[in-house]
Amino acid sequence: MQASFDKQAEQMKKHIESRDKEMMEYIRSSQKQQQQHLLETAAAQEKGRENKKGFFARLFGN
C-alpha cells in the first residue's frame, strides 16, 4: 500500500514540475513579446519625432 502511495506522490510531483516548467516558459515568452512590442513602439515614436519638423525647418528646407 505504501508503495502505491509513493508511486502516486512521485507522479504528482513530476506533473507539478512539468506544469511549473511550462508556466515559466509561457511567462518568459510573454515578457519577451511585451518587451519587443515596447521597443518597437519606442522606435516608432522616435522616428515620428524625427520626421516632425518645426515651422522654420519646413520654411527654409533644413
C-alpha positions as CSV (number, residue, x, y, z in Angstrom):
1,M,0.0,0.0,0.0
2,Q,2.8,2.4,0.9
3,A,4.5,1.7,-2.5
4,S,1.3,2.7,-4.2
5,F,1.2,6.0,-2.3
6,D,4.8,6.6,-3.1
7,K,4.2,6.0,-6.8
8,Q,1.3,8.3,-6.8
9,A,3.2,11.0,-5.0
10,E,6.1,10.7,-7.5
11,Q,3.7,11.0,-10.4
12,M,2.1,14.1,-8.9
13,K,5.5,15.6,-8.2
14,K,6.5,15.1,-11.9
15,H,3.2,16.5,-13.1
16,I,3.6,19.6,-10.9
17,E,7.2,20.1,-12.0
18,S,6.2,19.8,-15.7
19,R,3.3,22.3,-15.2
20,D,5.6,24.7,-13.4
21,K,8.2,24.5,-16.2
22,E,5.6,25.1,-18.9
23,M,4.2,28.0,-16.9
24,M,7.6,29.6,-16.6
25,E,8.3,29.2,-20.3
26,Y,5.0,30.9,-21.1
27,I,5.7,33.8,-18.7
28,R,9.2,34.3,-20.2
29,S,7.8,34.2,-23.7
30,S,5.1,36.6,-22.8
31,Q,7.6,39.0,-21.2
32,K,9.9,38.8,-24.2
33,Q,7.0,39.6,-26.6
34,Q,5.9,42.5,-24.4
35,Q,9.4,43.9,-24.3
36,Q,9.7,43.5,-28.1
37,H,6.4,45.4,-28.5
38,L,7.6,48.2,-26.2
39,L,10.9,48.5,-28.2
40,E,9.0,48.7,-31.5
41,T,6.6,51.3,-30.1
42,A,9.5,53.4,-28.8
43,A,11.3,53.2,-32.1
44,A,8.2,54.2,-34.0
45,Q,7.7,57.2,-31.6
46,E,11.3,58.3,-32.0
47,K,11.0,58.1,-35.8
48,G,7.8,60.1,-35.6
49,R,9.7,62.8,-33.6
50,E,12.5,62.9,-36.1
51,N,10.1,63.3,-39.0
52,K,8.3,66.2,-37.3
53,K,9.9,69.4,-38.4
54,G,9.4,72.8,-37.0
55,F,8.0,75.8,-38.9
56,F,11.3,77.3,-39.8
57,A,12.8,74.0,-40.9
58,R,9.9,73.5,-43.2
59,L,10.1,77.1,-44.4
60,F,13.8,77.1,-45.2
61,G,14.1,73.4,-46.1
62,N,16.6,72.4,-43.3
